[in-house]
Amino acid sequence: MGQTIDCTHANITSCAGGASNVGSLSPLGDGASGQADLAGNVWEWSLDWFFSSYISPCTDCTQVDPASNLRSLRGGAFDANATEALASYRFVFLPTVRSATFGLRCARAP
């Protein structure tokens, strides 16, 4: 499987000029079960609080103890570059901050 991420795979780098309706822009980025827009469009708030390193050993792989005041976001947004849309990339912010590029990710169109 390739690791190419462009406007046919995710709404990144202003492909649509802003957030787009789920499933309307990037059909090559759809999952095997029909999930759409799993990367790009808006940064997704995650359950994890941010730490500079991952928990080891990993049990359920979540950091739910708020030892930092920053939350992790993943998935990139319409103004993010291809590297920021990778699942391995984490972005962090205070959970009280609001932005047009932060949100929740829908798995498929209603």
Beta strands, then each sheet from edge to edge (+ up, - down):
strand 1: 43-49
strand 2: 71-74
strand 3: 91-93
strand 4: 102-103
sheet 1: 3+ 2- 1+ 4+
end
